[in-house]
């Protein structure tokens, strides 16, 4: 399995984050629109990639967003105007987000993922760091008398495989994977936040006591929870403080507890220092190198009709600066290009007609129109942040 579906997952996550922001501000009409875009994108992901290992997570999120759409539609009339958040006091803002309260089971997915390391292309440094921090201590804990890292942060550009890395290490140790979306926590747990955060970690400890271990709690978009803020709405501060308290219990007092917290973010510079210092390992998940790009191209083009003169190793050089999701997008666009050419010719609409062979020039034409999703400025920001905070 490649990182291909991540582009759709990242798009859905963007829509969901925007929806949650508008929802918490009282802009319900806009929130409904954004939630629906997130639902549509996740359903499309599941349809296009039915065997993707993380589909269960994404479909659960889609149902959660759809439930929120229904709740919002039941609380507003067709003539209701959008509420301006600046006109509301703290209590009014809290009442707006009150319907977002959800049960623990609505926002936590527990499973045993089936993702192998060989399915994660490239990222050798990140794999090595995760295995040193989680796999080796899980197999031979007696070799680590000083303990080992329990808090691990994965940071880097979107579409580079942070989620699948966490799932793969959980699979390697035959661990239980508890997937938490931080932006969802901030939306759906306000009011019951402290209790449900405590329950999250309490359930993890109980599973360990019941012999179901190790446990990995994976928190995606941790900047939504631990990012720097000028002001906070409702119970955000209490949620954050409870998480920090629970993490302290894992990091400082759980030397022999097979419980790990992995956070993932595209914006590490927005995280508060109190959060960072609880994550002893901070791993930069980078863009794919030349070898990884070549392997990705081999995977993405394996079912395409390529020219006999096509050289993947040469083509990979043109993808410097592209993420795994970007590379998959380009391959898909090339496929659309040659198929569209087939349909443009009415004489080729017979059932047995086939597209032209794909050439290097087809890729180069698409690359002129499809630039990397990560800018040079962003890459420099990741590099600068790593110089100051990376901890392998």
N, C-alpha and C positions, 0 to 999 in steps of 0.2 A: 504494500500500500504506500502510495506517495503522499506528498503534502498537497495534492491538487485541490481537494475540497475546501481547503482553508480560505481561499479567496471568497467563496460564498459565505463561510462562517464568519469571516471578518466583516463582510458587508452587513450581515444580519446583526452582528454585535454593535456595529456603528448605528444602525437604525434603532436598536433597542436602547442604547445609551441615550440617544436623542429623545426617544419616547419617554424614558424615565425622567429626564430633565424637565420636559414640558409637563409631564404628569405631576411631578412634585411641585411645580410652579402654578398648577391649576389650569394650564392651557390644554384642556381636555380634548378638544377637537383635533388639534395638531398631534397630541399624544396618540389618539386612536389611529391617525394616519400612519404615524411612524411605527407603532406596534404592528399594524397590518403589513407594512413593508417588511418588517423583521420576520413575521410569520410566513409570508409568501417566499422569502428568500430561503428560509430553513426547509420548507417543504420542497422547494425546487432542489436544494442540495440532496435531500433524501431520495428524491426521484431519480436524479442524474447519477448519484453514487450510492445505490442501494446497499452495497456491502461495506460501506465505510465504517470503521470500528467505532467511531464516536457518534454515530447517527442516533443512538438511544438518548444521548445527552441533548442533542440538538432538537429532537422531536419533543422531548419533555419541555424544553424551553419554549418551543412553538406553542404547545398547549397552554403553558402558563401565560404567554402573551395574549393568546386568544381569549382566555378566561378574563384577563384584565380588560380587553376590549369590550367584552360583554358587560362587565361591571360598570365601566364608564358609560356605555350606551344606556344602561338602566338608571343612571344618576343625572343625565342631562336631557333636556328637551331639544327639539330641533331648532328652537328659537333662542337657545341659551347663548349668550356671548362668552367669548374667551375671557377668563379671569386674569387680570394683570397682577402678577405676584407682588409687585412693589406696593400695591394698595392693601396688602394683607399684613396683619400682625403675626407673631409667632404661633399663637394658638390657632388662628385661622388657617395658617399654612399646615399646621399639624393635622387639622381636621380634614383638609383636602387629601392628604396622603393616608388617612386612617383606613379607607377602604382597601388599601393595598396590603393590609396585614394578611399574611398567609401562614398556613401550617408549615411545620418543619419539613414535611415530606414534599411540599410543593417546590421547594427551591434547592433541595439536596438530592443528588443522584448517586446511589451507591451501587457499584458494580465491580466485577473483576474483568478488566479489559483484556482483549486478546490482540495485542500489538507487539510485534517482534522488532528487535533492534534493526534487523536487516530491512525493515520497511521504512526506517528513518534514514533518508539519504543524506550523506555528509554529516556535518556537525560533530566531528570526532572529539573535539575538545569538550563540548558540552556533554556528550555521552560519557566520556572518561570521568568528568567531574561528578556526574550523577551516580555512576557506578561506585566511585570511591566513597561517596557520601552516604549512599543508601544500600546498594547491593552488597558490598563487601561486609559492612557491619551487620547486615541482616543475616548473612550466611555464617559469619564467624565473629559474633559479638565479643567473645573472650579475648580477641586480639586487639581490642580497643579499650584498655583500662581507663583512659582519659575521656572516654565518651566519643561522640561523633556529632556532626552537624545535624540538627533537627529542622532548622529553618533554611529554606533554599529559595532564592529568587532567580527566576529566568527572565531576562530582559533582552530586548532587541527589536528590530523592525517587524511589522506585521507580516504574516504569511511565511514565516521562516520555520515553523514547527514546534513552538513552545508547548502547546497542548499535547501533541503526539509524543513528545519527549517524556512528559510526565506520565502519560499512559503506558509507554513502553517500559519505563523503569518499574512501574507498579506491576506490570505483567511479568517481568523478569523475576521478581521476588515473590510472585504469586500473592500479591497483596490486594487488599480491598481499596478501591479508588472512590473517594468521596469528592464529587465535583461540585464546586460552589462558584457561582458567578457574582463577583463583588458588587457590580452595578445593580443586580437584582436584589441583593441583600439590602442595599440602601433604599430601594423602592418598596419591597414587599415586607420587610421585617420591622419597619418603624412602628413603635408602640410595643411590640413583643420582642424587640431586638435582643436585649440582654439575655432573656430566657432562652431564645432559640440558638444564640451563639454558644451559650453554656451547654445547651443540649447537644449541639454539634460535636463539641469536644468530649462531652460526657459520654455520648454514644460511642465515639471512637474508643475511649478507654474501656467501656463495657465490652465492646467487641473483642478487644485484646484480652480482657479477663475471661471471655468465653472461648478463647483459643482461636479467634478469627484475626490473625495478624500476619504480617505487618499491615499498618493502615497509612495511607497517603491522603491527606486533605489537600486538594488542589484548588487554589483560589485564583480564578482568572480575572484579569483587569483589576488588580489590587490597587491601582491608582485611584479607582472609584471609591475605595474604602479608606485608603491611607494617604491620599494626596493632600497637598498643602491647600488650605482654604482660608479665605479672609473671613468668612462667616459660614455657619452651619445651620441647616434647617432641622427643626424638631429634635429627634433623638439621635442624630448622626454622631454627636460626640460620645454618647453613651455606648453606641455600637462599637465605635473605634476603641474606646477604653476597655470594653469587655474582651474584644479580640486580642488586644495587647496583653491583657491579664492572662487569658487562656494560653497565649503563645509563650508567655513567661513560664507557665507551668510545664510546657513541653520542652523548652530550650534549657531552662535552668534546673528544673527539678526532676526531669524524666530521663536520667542517664541510662536506665535500663528499659525504657519504654519504647517499643517498636512503632512509634508514631512520628510521622513526618508532615511538615507543612510546606508545600511548594506554592509559591506565588508567581504569577506571570504578568508582565506589563510591557506595553510599547513605549511608555513614558516614564522611565526610571527617575528622571530629574524632578518629577513632580511629587515624589514620595517624601514623607516626613522622615527625619533622622531617627526618631524613636522607633519607627517601623524597621528601618534599614538595619539598625544595630541588632535586631532580634533575628536577622537572617545572616547566619555566619558564612554561608556560601552565596555569592552573587555571580551568576554565570551569564556571560554575554552569548546569546544565540545569534550568530552572525549570518550574513548573506552567504549563499553557497559558493565555494571555490570552484576552480576550473574542473576538477575531477567530479565534484558533485553535480555541477551543471551538465556535464557530459552524461552522467548516469541518469539525471532527470530527463534529459532529451531522449535518451534511449527508451525510457519508460513511456513517456508521453507520445512518442512517434511509433511505438511498436505495432500499433494497429493501423497505421497510415500507409498509404501507397507512396513510397519514396523512390526518387530517381536512383538508378544504379550508380550515379556519379556523386550521390549525396554523402558528405563526410561530416558525421556528428562532431568529431573532435575539433574540426575547424570551426563549425558553427558555434560551438560553446564559447569561443573567444568573444563573440559578438554580444554575449549575454552578461558580461561583467557588470555588476551593479544591480542585477535583477534578482528578485526574491524567487523562491520556489513557486509561489502563486503567480508571479509575473510570467515566469517561463511557461507555466501551464496555460495561462491566458493567451500567450503568443501562439503556442501550438494549436490551441483551439481556433484562434483567428485565422491561421493559415489553412486549417481544415475548412472553415467557412468560406474562405476565399476561393479555393479550388472547386468546392461544391457549388457555390453561387455561379461560377463560370459555367458549370455544367447546365444549370437551370436557365441561364441566360440564353442558351442556344435551344430553341424549340425542338430541334431535330434530335436532341440528346435526352428527351424526356421518356424514352422507352425504358421499360423495367430493367433491361440488361445493360443500359448505358453506364459507364463508369467515369469518375473524374480523372483529370490528367494526373500524371505523376507529380509529386511535390519536389521542387528543386530548392536549392539554397537561395536563389533569387526571390522565391515566394516568401521565405522567412525575412530576407533583408527588406523587402517592400513593407511588410508588416512592422518590422522594427523601426522604420522611419516614422510610423504613426503611433507606435506604442512605446512610450518611454518608461523607465523604471518608476515604481510607485514610491520609492525611497530616494529623496533628494540627497545631493552631496552635503548640504547643510545638516540634514538629519544624521547622516553617517558620521559627520564630524562631531555632532552632539553626543552620539553614542560613544565615540572614541574618547572624547574629553571626559565624559562621565565615568567611563571605564578606568581611565587613568587615575581617577580620584577614589573610586568606590568599589571597583571589581575585587572580588575575593574568591579565588579558586582553591 
